[in-house]
Amino acid sequence: MKRNAIIGGVIGVIVLAIVIGLLYWGDEGPVTERLRDITIVFIGLFAVISTLLLAAIVGAVLWLVFTLRDKVIPLLETLTATAKRVQGTTEFVTEQAVSPIISVAGTMARMRAMTKTVTGGKRQPVPRKRKSA
């Protein structure tokens, strides 16, 4: 960051020195006419530079778009296939592993409710002893 600031400062000093040198070089006409001519030249130069930079940016964006298009479409197809595979695996696990566990848990809850009803309701709390530190 500091290096870029130094380079920009040096370029600014050089441009300023060129403008001052062109102003005092030769004695044709008043200073304002020479300053006008120098300004027109610099405006033309900056217009050419900005056009070249804009063309380079447009080219880079187009390259990026084409590169992403060629890589993203196959990636999306692979992602879709993976999502379908995960969905199938989830359905299989649900049917084969989770359903029996849920039915066992339901049966255990039913047994606890029956035991609670038969024995008369509340369980007696078990006193807990604290560990001494």
Secondary structure by P-SEA (a helix, b strand, c coil): caaaaaaaaaaaaaaaaaaaaaaaccccccaaaaaaaaaaaaaaaaaaaaaaaaaaaaaaaaaaaaaaaacaaaaaaaaaaaaaaaaaaaaaaaaccaaaaaaaaaaaaaaaaaaaaaacccccbbbbbbbcc
